[in-house]
Amino acid sequence: MSMSTRLQIVMKEEEIERIRRCAERERLTVSEWARRALRRAQRRQAAPTPVQKMKALDRALNCGHATGDIEEILASIEQGRGLR
């Protein structure tokens, strides 16, 4: 069984009161409400899956952008801007 650790968050009293009311509406303790809210936020920020990464790579490779040697591309950009 894993050990629990206390997380202490400093907030304004008005914020705490709004959180208390949210927890009451869901019939949860403030601690349980906060744990669930933090888990939801964590899931939203989770890293993309390998399948999502491959789809993103596939989209990038098929969008028709110019490719080539970086020095040649940069020189072409500078030439187009009249910098060379």
PDB file of N, CA, C and O in Angstrom:
ATOM      1  N   MET A   1       0.843  -1.171   0.000  1.00  0.00           N
ATOM      2  CA  MET A   1       0.000   0.000   0.000  1.00  0.00           C
ATOM      3  C   MET A   1       0.894   1.242   0.000  1.00  0.00           C
ATOM      4  O   MET A   1       1.852   1.326   0.768  1.00  0.00           O
ATOM      5  N   SER A   2       0.573   2.200  -0.865  1.00  0.00           N
ATOM      6  CA  SER A   2       1.400   3.397  -0.932  1.00  0.00           C
ATOM      7  C   SER A   2       1.055   4.358   0.199  1.00  0.00           C
ATOM      8  O   SER A   2      -0.066   4.386   0.706  1.00  0.00           O
ATOM      9  N   MET A   3       2.054   5.139   0.570  1.00  0.00           N
ATOM     10  CA  MET A   3       1.885   6.077   1.663  1.00  0.00           C
ATOM     11  C   MET A   3       1.260   7.373   1.158  1.00  0.00           C
ATOM     12  O   MET A   3       1.554   7.806   0.044  1.00  0.00           O
ATOM     13  N   SER A   4       0.424   7.979   1.943  1.00  0.00           N
ATOM     14  CA  SER A   4      -0.190   9.258   1.572  1.00  0.00           C
ATOM     15  C   SER A   4       0.695  10.405   2.038  1.00  0.00           C
ATOM     16  O   SER A   4       1.396  10.305   3.045  1.00  0.00           O
ATOM     17  N   THR A   5       0.646  11.491   1.286  1.00  0.00           N
ATOM     18  CA  THR A   5       1.399  12.691   1.624  1.00  0.00           C
ATOM     19  C   THR A   5       0.448  13.868   1.620  1.00  0.00           C
ATOM     20  O   THR A   5      -0.425  13.965   0.758  1.00  0.00           O
ATOM     21  N   ARG A   6       0.610  14.745   2.559  1.00  0.00           N
ATOM     22  CA  ARG A   6      -0.235  15.932   2.653  1.00  0.00           C
ATOM     23  C   ARG A   6       0.236  16.973   1.643  1.00  0.00           C
ATOM     24  O   ARG A   6       1.434  17.203   1.481  1.00  0.00           O
ATOM     25  N   LEU A   7      -0.723  17.595   0.970  1.00  0.00           N
ATOM     26  CA  LEU A   7      -0.457  18.691   0.045  1.00  0.00           C
ATOM     27  C   LEU A   7      -1.134  19.923   0.620  1.00  0.00           C
ATOM     28  O   LEU A   7      -2.350  19.938   0.814  1.00  0.00           O
ATOM     29  N   GLN A   8      -0.366  20.932   0.884  1.00  0.00           N
ATOM     30  CA  GLN A   8      -0.908  22.152   1.462  1.00  0.00           C
ATOM     31  C   GLN A   8      -0.877  23.252   0.407  1.00  0.00           C
ATOM     32  O   GLN A   8       0.156  23.501  -0.213  1.00  0.00           O
ATOM     33  N   ILE A   9      -2.017  23.905   0.210  1.00  0.00           N
ATOM     34  CA  ILE A   9      -2.142  24.953  -0.793  1.00  0.00           C
ATOM     35  C   ILE A   9      -2.655  26.212  -0.117  1.00  0.00           C
ATOM     36  O   ILE A   9      -3.670  26.176   0.579  1.00  0.00           O
ATOM     37  N   VAL A  10      -1.972  27.310  -0.314  1.00  0.00           N
ATOM     38  CA  VAL A  10      -2.388  28.582   0.265  1.00  0.00           C
ATOM     39  C   VAL A  10      -3.317  29.275  -0.727  1.00  0.00           C
ATOM     40  O   VAL A  10      -2.955  29.487  -1.884  1.00  0.00           O
ATOM     41  N   MET A  11      -4.509  29.625  -0.267  1.00  0.00           N
ATOM     42  CA  MET A  11      -5.505  30.279  -1.117  1.00  0.00           C
ATOM     43  C   MET A  11      -6.227  31.351  -0.315  1.00  0.00           C
ATOM     44  O   MET A  11      -6.221  31.341   0.916  1.00  0.00           O
ATOM     45  N   LYS A  12      -6.840  32.261  -1.030  1.00  0.00           N
ATOM     46  CA  LYS A  12      -7.648  33.281  -0.380  1.00  0.00           C
ATOM     47  C   LYS A  12      -8.915  32.634   0.182  1.00  0.00           C
ATOM     48  O   LYS A  12      -9.400  31.636  -0.351  1.00  0.00           O
ATOM     49  N   GLU A  13      -9.439  33.208   1.252  1.00  0.00           N
ATOM     50  CA  GLU A  13     -10.628  32.658   1.908  1.00  0.00           C
ATOM     51  C   GLU A  13     -11.815  32.556   0.945  1.00  0.00           C
ATOM     52  O   GLU A  13     -12.591  31.602   1.010  1.00  0.00           O
ATOM     53  N   GLU A  14     -11.954  33.553   0.044  1.00  0.00           N
ATOM     54  CA  GLU A  14     -13.073  33.519  -0.910  1.00  0.00           C
ATOM     55  C   GLU A  14     -12.975  32.308  -1.833  1.00  0.00           C
ATOM     56  O   GLU A  14     -13.982  31.678  -2.158  1.00  0.00           O
ATOM     57  N   GLU A  15     -11.747  31.989  -2.250  1.00  0.00           N
ATOM     58  CA  GLU A  15     -11.556  30.823  -3.111  1.00  0.00           C
ATOM     59  C   GLU A  15     -11.891  29.539  -2.368  1.00  0.00           C
ATOM     60  O   GLU A  15     -12.544  28.646  -2.907  1.00  0.00           O
ATOM     61  N   ILE A  16     -11.440  29.460  -1.139  1.00  0.00           N
ATOM     62  CA  ILE A  16     -11.725  28.275  -0.318  1.00  0.00           C
ATOM     63  C   ILE A  16     -13.229  28.105  -0.138  1.00  0.00           C
ATOM     64  O   ILE A  16     -13.742  26.988  -0.207  1.00  0.00           O
ATOM     65  N   GLU A  17     -13.925  29.193   0.090  1.00  0.00           N
ATOM     66  CA  GLU A  17     -15.378  29.118   0.284  1.00  0.00           C
ATOM     67  C   GLU A  17     -16.077  28.624  -0.976  1.00  0.00           C
ATOM     68  O   GLU A  17     -17.017  27.833  -0.897  1.00  0.00           O
ATOM     69  N   ARG A  18     -15.619  29.090  -2.145  1.00  0.00           N
ATOM     70  CA  ARG A  18     -16.216  28.608  -3.396  1.00  0.00           C
ATOM     71  C   ARG A  18     -15.958  27.113  -3.571  1.00  0.00           C
ATOM     72  O   ARG A  18     -16.829  26.377  -4.035  1.00  0.00           O
ATOM     73  N   ILE A  19     -14.775  26.677  -3.203  1.00  0.00           N
ATOM     74  CA  ILE A  19     -14.446  25.251  -3.296  1.00  0.00           C
ATOM     75  C   ILE A  19     -15.297  24.450  -2.318  1.00  0.00           C
ATOM     76  O   ILE A  19     -15.784  23.371  -2.656  1.00  0.00           O
ATOM     77  N   ARG A  20     -15.474  24.966  -1.125  1.00  0.00           N
ATOM     78  CA  ARG A  20     -16.332  24.275  -0.134  1.00  0.00           C
ATOM     79  C   ARG A  20     -17.742  24.086  -0.684  1.00  0.00           C
ATOM     80  O   ARG A  20     -18.332  23.014  -0.552  1.00  0.00           O
ATOM     81  N   ARG A  21     -18.277  25.142  -1.305  1.00  0.00           N
ATOM     82  CA  ARG A  21     -19.641  25.036  -1.852  1.00  0.00           C
ATOM     83  C   ARG A  21     -19.697  24.004  -2.983  1.00  0.00           C
ATOM     84  O   ARG A  21     -20.656  23.238  -3.079  1.00  0.00           O
ATOM     85  N   CYS A  22     -18.675  23.989  -3.831  1.00  0.00           N
ATOM     86  CA  CYS A  22     -18.619  22.982  -4.903  1.00  0.00           C
ATOM     87  C   CYS A  22     -18.605  21.575  -4.317  1.00  0.00           C
ATOM     88  O   CYS A  22     -19.332  20.694  -4.775  1.00  0.00           O
ATOM     89  N   ALA A  23     -17.783  21.378  -3.318  1.00  0.00           N
ATOM     90  CA  ALA A  23     -17.677  20.060  -2.676  1.00  0.00           C
ATOM     91  C   ALA A  23     -19.010  19.668  -2.035  1.00  0.00           C
ATOM     92  O   ALA A  23     -19.436  18.518  -2.143  1.00  0.00           O
ATOM     93  N   GLU A  24     -19.658  20.606  -1.378  1.00  0.00           N
ATOM     94  CA  GLU A  24     -20.953  20.322  -0.745  1.00  0.00           C
ATOM     95  C   GLU A  24     -21.982  19.895  -1.781  1.00  0.00           C
ATOM     96  O   GLU A  24     -22.735  18.948  -1.554  1.00  0.00           O
ATOM     97  N   ARG A  25     -22.021  20.586  -2.917  1.00  0.00           N
ATOM     98  CA  ARG A  25     -22.986  20.241  -3.972  1.00  0.00           C
ATOM     99  C   ARG A  25     -22.796  18.809  -4.451  1.00  0.00           C
ATOM    100  O   ARG A  25     -23.761  18.137  -4.818  1.00  0.00           O
ATOM    101  N   GLU A  26     -21.575  18.353  -4.448  1.00  0.00           N
ATOM    102  CA  GLU A  26     -21.284  16.985  -4.894  1.00  0.00           C
ATOM    103  C   GLU A  26     -21.239  15.998  -3.728  1.00  0.00           C
ATOM    104  O   GLU A  26     -20.939  14.818  -3.908  1.00  0.00           O
ATOM    105  N   ARG A  27     -21.541  16.503  -2.532  1.00  0.00           N
ATOM    106  CA  ARG A  27     -21.528  15.684  -1.305  1.00  0.00           C
ATOM    107  C   ARG A  27     -20.177  15.015  -1.081  1.00  0.00           C
ATOM    108  O   ARG A  27     -20.086  13.832  -0.756  1.00  0.00           O
ATOM    109  N   LEU A  28     -19.133  15.818  -1.266  1.00  0.00           N
ATOM    110  CA  LEU A  28     -17.761  15.355  -1.067  1.00  0.00           C
ATOM    111  C   LEU A  28     -17.087  16.223  -0.022  1.00  0.00           C
ATOM    112  O   LEU A  28     -17.512  17.347   0.246  1.00  0.00           O
ATOM    113  N   THR A  29     -16.040  15.687   0.558  1.00  0.00           N
ATOM    114  CA  THR A  29     -15.197  16.526   1.398  1.00  0.00           C
ATOM    115  C   THR A  29     -14.391  17.440   0.483  1.00  0.00           C
ATOM    116  O   THR A  29     -14.231  17.156  -0.704  1.00  0.00           O
ATOM    117  N   VAL A  30     -13.891  18.522   1.029  1.00  0.00           N
ATOM    118  CA  VAL A  30     -13.050  19.423   0.236  1.00  0.00           C
ATOM    119  C   VAL A  30     -11.824  18.665  -0.270  1.00  0.00           C
ATOM    120  O   VAL A  30     -11.399  18.855  -1.409  1.00  0.00           O
ATOM    121  N   SER A  31     -11.266  17.816   0.569  1.00  0.00           N
ATOM    122  CA  SER A  31     -10.084  17.051   0.161  1.00  0.00           C
ATOM    123  C   SER A  31     -10.377  16.147  -1.030  1.00  0.00           C
ATOM    124  O   SER A  31      -9.602  16.101  -1.985  1.00  0.00           O
ATOM    125  N   GLU A  32     -11.494  15.429  -0.973  1.00  0.00           N
ATOM    126  CA  GLU A  32     -11.841  14.533  -2.078  1.00  0.00           C
ATOM    127  C   GLU A  32     -12.163  15.328  -3.341  1.00  0.00           C
ATOM    128  O   GLU A  32     -11.773  14.937  -4.441  1.00  0.00           O
ATOM    129  N   TRP A  33     -12.868  16.435  -3.185  1.00  0.00           N
ATOM    130  CA  TRP A  33     -13.182  17.285  -4.330  1.00  0.00           C
ATOM    131  C   TRP A  33     -11.889  17.779  -4.981  1.00  0.00           C
ATOM    132  O   TRP A  33     -11.765  17.763  -6.206  1.00  0.00           O
ATOM    133  N   ALA A  34     -10.938  18.214  -4.172  1.00  0.00           N
ATOM    134  CA  ALA A  34      -9.659  18.719  -4.675  1.00  0.00           C
ATOM    135  C   ALA A  34      -8.861  17.601  -5.355  1.00  0.00           C
ATOM    136  O   ALA A  34      -8.263  17.820  -6.408  1.00  0.00           O
ATOM    137  N   ARG A  35      -8.850  16.414  -4.762  1.00  0.00           N
ATOM    138  CA  ARG A  35      -8.137  15.289  -5.388  1.00  0.00           C
ATOM    139  C   ARG A  35      -8.701  15.001  -6.775  1.00  0.00           C
ATOM    140  O   ARG A  35      -7.951  14.814  -7.733  1.00  0.00           O
ATOM    141  N   ARG A  36     -10.035  14.966  -6.873  1.00  0.00           N
ATOM    142  CA  ARG A  36     -10.664  14.686  -8.163  1.00  0.00           C
ATOM    143  C   ARG A  36     -10.358  15.793  -9.175  1.00  0.00           C
ATOM    144  O   ARG A  36     -10.082  15.512 -10.341  1.00  0.00           O
ATOM    145  N   ALA A  37     -10.406  17.043  -8.729  1.00  0.00           N
ATOM    146  CA  ALA A  37     -10.118  18.163  -9.628  1.00  0.00           C
ATOM    147  C   ALA A  37      -8.676  18.099 -10.122  1.00  0.00           C
ATOM    148  O   ALA A  37      -8.408  18.342 -11.299  1.00  0.00           O
ATOM    149  N   LEU A  38      -7.755  17.774  -9.230  1.00  0.00           N
ATOM    150  CA  LEU A  38      -6.347  17.669  -9.626  1.00  0.00           C
ATOM    151  C   LEU A  38      -6.122  16.502 -10.576  1.00  0.00           C
ATOM    152  O   LEU A  38      -5.331  16.612 -11.512  1.00  0.00           O
ATOM    153  N   ARG A  39      -6.803  15.388 -10.348  1.00  0.00           N
ATOM    154  CA  ARG A  39      -6.672  14.241 -11.259  1.00  0.00           C
ATOM    155  C   ARG A  39      -7.202  14.583 -12.646  1.00  0.00           C
ATOM    156  O   ARG A  39      -6.595  14.215 -13.652  1.00  0.00           O
ATOM    157  N   ARG A  40      -8.351  15.299 -12.704  1.00  0.00           N
ATOM    158  CA  ARG A  40      -8.895  15.716 -14.006  1.00  0.00           C
ATOM    159  C   ARG A  40      -7.896  16.604 -14.736  1.00  0.00           C
ATOM    160  O   ARG A  40      -7.654  16.419 -15.929  1.00  0.00           O
ATOM    161  N   ALA A  41      -7.318  17.565 -14.029  1.00  0.00           N
ATOM    162  CA  ALA A  41      -6.336  18.466 -14.637  1.00  0.00           C
ATOM    163  C   ALA A  41      -5.122  17.680 -15.120  1.00  0.00           C
ATOM    164  O   ALA A  41      -4.580  17.965 -16.187  1.00  0.00           O
ATOM    165  N   GLN A  42      -4.705  16.710 -14.350  1.00  0.00           N
ATOM    166  CA  GLN A  42      -3.540  15.898 -14.723  1.00  0.00           C
ATOM    167  C   GLN A  42      -3.829  15.090 -15.989  1.00  0.00           C
ATOM    168  O   GLN A  42      -2.972  14.988 -16.868  1.00  0.00           O
ATOM    169  N   ARG A  43      -5.019  14.521 -16.085  1.00  0.00           N
ATOM    170  CA  ARG A  43      -5.376  13.749 -17.280  1.00  0.00           C
ATOM    171  C   ARG A  43      -5.397  14.629 -18.527  1.00  0.00           C
ATOM    172  O   ARG A  43      -4.994  14.194 -19.606  1.00  0.00           O
ATOM    173  N   ARG A  44      -5.870  15.874 -18.376  1.00  0.00           N
ATOM    174  CA  ARG A  44      -5.921  16.788 -19.515  1.00  0.00           C
ATOM    175  C   ARG A  44      -4.520  17.126 -20.011  1.00  0.00           C
ATOM    176  O   ARG A  44      -4.336  17.410 -21.194  1.00  0.00           O
ATOM    177  N   GLN A  45      -3.542  17.099 -19.132  1.00  0.00           N
ATOM    178  CA  GLN A  45      -2.174  17.448 -19.511  1.00  0.00           C
ATOM    179  C   GLN A  45      -1.313  16.228 -19.813  1.00  0.00           C
ATOM    180  O   GLN A  45      -0.111  16.355 -20.047  1.00  0.00           O
ATOM    181  N   ALA A  46      -1.912  15.072 -19.809  1.00  0.00           N
ATOM    182  CA  ALA A  46      -1.148  13.845 -20.033  1.00  0.00           C
ATOM    183  C   ALA A  46      -0.469  13.883 -21.400  1.00  0.00           C
ATOM    184  O   ALA A  46      -0.978  14.480 -22.349  1.00  0.00           O
ATOM    185  N   ALA A  47       0.660  13.250 -21.476  1.00  0.00           N
ATOM    186  CA  ALA A  47       1.426  13.191 -22.721  1.00  0.00           C
ATOM    187  C   ALA A  47       0.632  12.430 -23.779  1.00  0.00           C
ATOM    188  O   ALA A  47      -0.139  11.529 -23.450  1.00  0.00           O
ATOM    189  N   PRO A  48       0.816  12.787 -25.037  1.00  0.00           N
ATOM    190  CA  PRO A  48       0.110  12.077 -26.105  1.00  0.00           C
ATOM    191  C   PRO A  48       0.570  10.625 -26.192  1.00  0.00           C
ATOM    192  O   PRO A  48       1.706  10.290 -25.856  1.00  0.00           O
ATOM    193  N   THR A  49      -0.335   9.783 -26.649  1.00  0.00           N
ATOM    194  CA  THR A  49      -0.019   8.368 -26.813  1.00  0.00           C
ATOM    195  C   THR A  49       0.881   8.200 -28.039  1.00  0.00           C
ATOM    196  O   THR A  49       0.963   9.107 -28.868  1.00  0.00           O
ATOM    197  N   PRO A  50       1.548   7.064 -28.165  1.00  0.00           N
ATOM    198  CA  PRO A  50       2.352   6.819 -29.362  1.00  0.00           C
ATOM    199  C   PRO A  50       1.524   6.923 -30.650  1.00  0.00           C
ATOM    200  O   PRO A  50       2.021   7.403 -31.669  1.00  0.00           O
ATOM    201  N   VAL A  51       0.278   6.477 -30.607  1.00  0.00           N
ATOM    202  CA  VAL A  51      -0.591   6.559 -31.786  1.00  0.00           C
ATOM    203  C   VAL A  51      -0.845   8.024 -32.138  1.00  0.00           C
ATOM    204  O   VAL A  51      -0.796   8.396 -33.311  1.00  0.00           O
ATOM    205  N   GLN A  52      -1.116   8.860 -31.131  1.00  0.00           N
ATOM    206  CA  GLN A  52      -1.335  10.284 -31.375  1.00  0.00           C
ATOM    207  C   GLN A  52      -0.082  10.935 -31.944  1.00  0.00           C
ATOM    208  O   GLN A  52      -0.171  11.783 -32.832  1.00  0.00           O
ATOM    209  N   LYS A  53       1.074  10.545 -31.442  1.00  0.00           N
ATOM    210  CA  LYS A  53       2.335  11.088 -31.949  1.00  0.00           C
ATOM    211  C   LYS A  53       2.536  10.709 -33.412  1.00  0.00           C
ATOM    212  O   LYS A  53       2.956  11.538 -34.219  1.00  0.00           O
ATOM    213  N   MET A  54       2.235   9.460 -33.752  1.00  0.00           N
ATOM    214  CA  MET A  54       2.414   9.002 -35.131  1.00  0.00           C
ATOM    215  C   MET A  54       1.443   9.722 -36.071  1.00  0.00           C
ATOM    216  O   MET A  54       1.806  10.066 -37.195  1.00  0.00           O
ATOM    217  N   LYS A  55       0.209   9.950 -35.611  1.00  0.00           N
ATOM    218  CA  LYS A  55      -0.760  10.680 -36.436  1.00  0.00           C
ATOM    219  C   LYS A  55      -0.289  12.112 -36.667  1.00  0.00           C
ATOM    220  O   LYS A  55      -0.414  12.632 -37.776  1.00  0.00           O
ATOM    221  N   ALA A  56       0.247  12.749 -35.639  1.00  0.00           N
ATOM    222  CA  ALA A  56       0.748  14.114 -35.773  1.00  0.00           C
ATOM    223  C   ALA A  56       1.926  14.153 -36.748  1.00  0.00           C
ATOM    224  O   ALA A  56       2.019  15.061 -37.575  1.00  0.00           O
ATOM    225  N   LEU A  57       2.812  13.184 -36.654  1.00  0.00           N
ATOM    226  CA  LEU A  57       3.954  13.106 -37.566  1.00  0.00           C
ATOM    227  C   LEU A  57       3.482  12.889 -38.994  1.00  0.00           C
ATOM    228  O   LEU A  57       3.995  13.509 -39.925  1.00  0.00           O
ATOM    229  N   ASP A  58       2.507  12.012 -39.162  1.00  0.00           N
ATOM    230  CA  ASP A  58       1.963  11.744 -40.487  1.00  0.00           C
ATOM    231  C   ASP A  58       1.338  13.006 -41.086  1.00  0.00           C
ATOM    232  O   ASP A  58       1.543  13.294 -42.265  1.00  0.00           O
ATOM    233  N   ARG A  59       0.581  13.759 -40.287  1.00  0.00           N
ATOM    234  CA  ARG A  59      -0.007  15.020 -40.770  1.00  0.00           C
ATOM    235  C   ARG A  59       1.087  16.003 -41.172  1.00  0.00           C
ATOM    236  O   ARG A  59       0.984  16.664 -42.205  1.00  0.00           O
ATOM    237  N   ALA A  60       2.121  16.098 -40.365  1.00  0.00           N
ATOM    238  CA  ALA A  60       3.209  17.036 -40.655  1.00  0.00           C
ATOM    239  C   ALA A  60       3.939  16.657 -41.935  1.00  0.00           C
ATOM    240  O   ALA A  60       4.305  17.528 -42.724  1.00  0.00           O
ATOM    241  N   LEU A  61       4.149  15.372 -42.143  1.00  0.00           N
ATOM    242  CA  LEU A  61       4.880  14.925 -43.324  1.00  0.00           C
ATOM    243  C   LEU A  61       4.070  15.050 -44.604  1.00  0.00           C
ATOM    244  O   LEU A  61       4.636  15.096 -45.697  1.00  0.00           O
ATOM    245  N   ASN A  62       2.750  15.107 -44.477  1.00  0.00           N
ATOM    246  CA  ASN A  62       1.894  15.156 -45.659  1.00  0.00           C
ATOM    247  C   ASN A  62       1.291  16.531 -45.932  1.00  0.00           C
ATOM    248  O   ASN A  62       0.361  16.644 -46.730  1.00  0.00           O
ATOM    249  N   CYS A  63       1.795  17.564 -45.293  1.00  0.00           N
ATOM    250  CA  CYS A  63       1.174  18.879 -45.487  1.00  0.00           C
ATOM    251  C   CYS A  63       1.878  19.713 -46.551  1.00  0.00           C
ATOM    252  O   CYS A  63       1.450  20.838 -46.809  1.00  0.00           O
ATOM    253  N   GLY A  64       2.928  19.213 -47.173  1.00  0.00           N
ATOM    254  CA  GLY A  64       3.528  19.876 -48.317  1.00  0.00           C
ATOM    255  C   GLY A  64       4.444  21.043 -48.015  1.00  0.00           C
ATOM    256  O   GLY A  64       4.708  21.857 -48.900  1.00  0.00           O
ATOM    257  N   HIS A  65       4.929  21.147 -46.810  1.00  0.00           N
ATOM    258  CA  HIS A  65       5.868  22.222 -46.492  1.00  0.00           C
ATOM    259  C   HIS A  65       7.221  21.945 -47.155  1.00  0.00           C
ATOM    260  O   HIS A  65       7.590  20.801 -47.420  1.00  0.00           O
ATOM    261  N   ALA A  66       7.931  23.023 -47.406  1.00  0.00           N
ATOM    262  CA  ALA A  66       9.258  22.886 -48.000  1.00  0.00           C
ATOM    263  C   ALA A  66      10.183  22.143 -47.049  1.00  0.00           C
ATOM    264  O   ALA A  66      10.141  22.343 -45.835  1.00  0.00           O
ATOM    265  N   THR A  67      11.007  21.294 -47.613  1.00  0.00           N
ATOM    266  CA  THR A  67      11.983  20.563 -46.812  1.00  0.00           C
ATOM    267  C   THR A  67      13.332  20.653 -47.512  1.00  0.00           C
ATOM    268  O   THR A  67      13.410  20.993 -48.693  1.00  0.00           O
ATOM    269  N   GLY A  68      14.365  20.355 -46.792  1.00  0.00           N
ATOM    270  CA  GLY A  68      15.695  20.363 -47.383  1.00  0.00           C
ATOM    271  C   GLY A  68      16.739  20.697 -46.335  1.00  0.00           C
ATOM    272  O   GLY A  68      16.462  20.731 -45.136  1.00  0.00           O
ATOM    273  N   ASP A  69      17.939  20.941 -46.820  1.00  0.00           N
ATOM    274  CA  ASP A  69      19.046  21.299 -45.951  1.00  0.00           C
ATOM    275  C   ASP A  69      18.736  22.625 -45.252  1.00  0.00           C
ATOM    276  O   ASP A  69      18.330  23.587 -45.904  1.00  0.00           O
ATOM    277  N   ILE A  70      18.922  22.680 -43.958  1.00  0.00           N
ATOM    278  CA  ILE A  70      18.563  23.871 -43.192  1.00  0.00           C
ATOM    279  C   ILE A  70      19.307  25.106 -43.664  1.00  0.00           C
ATOM    280  O   ILE A  70      18.726  26.191 -43.710  1.00  0.00           O
ATOM    281  N   GLU A  71      20.572  24.969 -44.013  1.00  0.00           N
ATOM    282  CA  GLU A  71      21.345  26.121 -44.482  1.00  0.00           C
ATOM    283  C   GLU A  71      20.792  26.652 -45.805  1.00  0.00           C
ATOM    284  O   GLU A  71      20.735  27.863 -46.015  1.00  0.00           O
ATOM    285  N   GLU A  72      20.388  25.754 -46.688  1.00  0.00           N
ATOM    286  CA  GLU A  72      19.799  26.170 -47.962  1.00  0.00           C
ATOM    287  C   GLU A  72      18.456  26.870 -47.737  1.00  0.00           C
ATOM    288  O   GLU A  72      18.172  27.887 -48.370  1.00  0.00           O
ATOM    289  N   ILE A  73      17.655  26.343 -46.860  1.00  0.00           N
ATOM    290  CA  ILE A  73      16.355  26.947 -46.568  1.00  0.00           C
ATOM    291  C   ILE A  73      16.533  28.332 -45.961  1.00  0.00           C
ATOM    292  O   ILE A  73      15.847  29.274 -46.357  1.00  0.00           O
ATOM    293  N   LEU A  74      17.445  28.464 -45.004  1.00  0.00           N
ATOM    294  CA  LEU A  74      17.682  29.765 -44.378  1.00  0.00           C
ATOM    295  C   LEU A  74      18.222  30.775 -45.391  1.00  0.00           C
ATOM    296  O   LEU A  74      17.836  31.944 -45.378  1.00  0.00           O
ATOM    297  N   ALA A  75      19.115  30.317 -46.267  1.00  0.00           N
ATOM    298  CA  ALA A  75      19.649  31.206 -47.299  1.00  0.00           C
ATOM    299  C   ALA A  75      18.544  31.663 -48.238  1.00  0.00           C
ATOM    300  O   ALA A  75      18.513  32.823 -48.648  1.00  0.00           O
ATOM    301  N   SER A  76      17.640  30.755 -48.580  1.00  0.00           N
ATOM    302  CA  SER A  76      16.521  31.092 -49.454  1.00  0.00           C
ATOM    303  C   SER A  76      15.590  32.106 -48.791  1.00  0.00           C
ATOM    304  O   SER A  76      15.103  33.026 -49.447  1.00  0.00           O
ATOM    305  N   ILE A  77      15.348  31.941 -47.516  1.00  0.00           N
ATOM    306  CA  ILE A  77      14.515  32.890 -46.764  1.00  0.00           C
ATOM    307  C   ILE A  77      15.168  34.263 -46.748  1.00  0.00           C
ATOM    308  O   ILE A  77      14.514  35.272 -47.011  1.00  0.00           O
ATOM    309  N   GLU A  78      16.460  34.299 -46.441  1.00  0.00           N
ATOM    310  CA  GLU A  78      17.183  35.569 -46.396  1.00  0.00           C
ATOM    311  C   GLU A  78      17.208  36.234 -47.772  1.00  0.00           C
ATOM    312  O   GLU A  78      17.080  37.454 -47.878  1.00  0.00           O
ATOM    313  N   GLN A  79      17.373  35.436 -48.818  1.00  0.00           N
ATOM    314  CA  GLN A  79      17.384  35.974 -50.171  1.00  0.00           C
ATOM    315  C   GLN A  79      16.010  36.563 -50.500  1.00  0.00           C
ATOM    316  O   GLN A  79      15.922  37.622 -51.122  1.00  0.00           O
ATOM    317  N   GLY A  80      14.963  35.897 -50.094  1.00  0.00           N
ATOM    318  CA  GLY A  80      13.612  36.393 -50.333  1.00  0.00           C
ATOM    319  C   GLY A  80      13.326  37.682 -49.584  1.00  0.00           C
ATOM    320  O   GLY A  80      12.514  38.493 -50.030  1.00  0.00           O
ATOM    321  N   ARG A  81      13.977  37.875 -48.466  1.00  0.00           N
ATOM    322  CA  ARG A  81      13.822  39.101 -47.693  1.00  0.00           C
ATOM    323  C   ARG A  81      14.759  40.208 -48.156  1.00  0.00           C
ATOM    324  O   ARG A  81      14.715  41.327 -47.645  1.00  0.00           O
ATOM    325  N   GLY A  82      15.599  39.888 -49.119  1.00  0.00           N
ATOM    326  CA  GLY A  82      16.564  40.875 -49.602  1.00  0.00           C
ATOM    327  C   GLY A  82      17.713  41.103 -48.641  1.00  0.00           C
ATOM    328  O   GLY A  82      18.322  42.172 -48.642  1.00  0.00           O
ATOM    329  N   LEU A  83      18.014  40.110 -47.824  1.00  0.00           N
ATOM    330  CA  LEU A  83      19.092  40.265 -46.838  1.00  0.00           C
ATOM    331  C   LEU A  83      20.445  39.883 -47.411  1.00  0.00           C
ATOM    332  O   LEU A  83      21.468  40.197 -46.803  1.00  0.00           O
ATOM    333  N   ARG A  84      20.490  39.227 -48.542  1.00  0.00           N
ATOM    334  CA  ARG A  84      21.758  38.814 -49.159  1.00  0.00           C
ATOM    335  C   ARG A  84      21.864  39.379 -50.539  1.00  0.00           C
ATOM    336  O   ARG A  84      22.859  39.146 -51.227  1.00  0.00           O
TER     337      ARG A  84
END
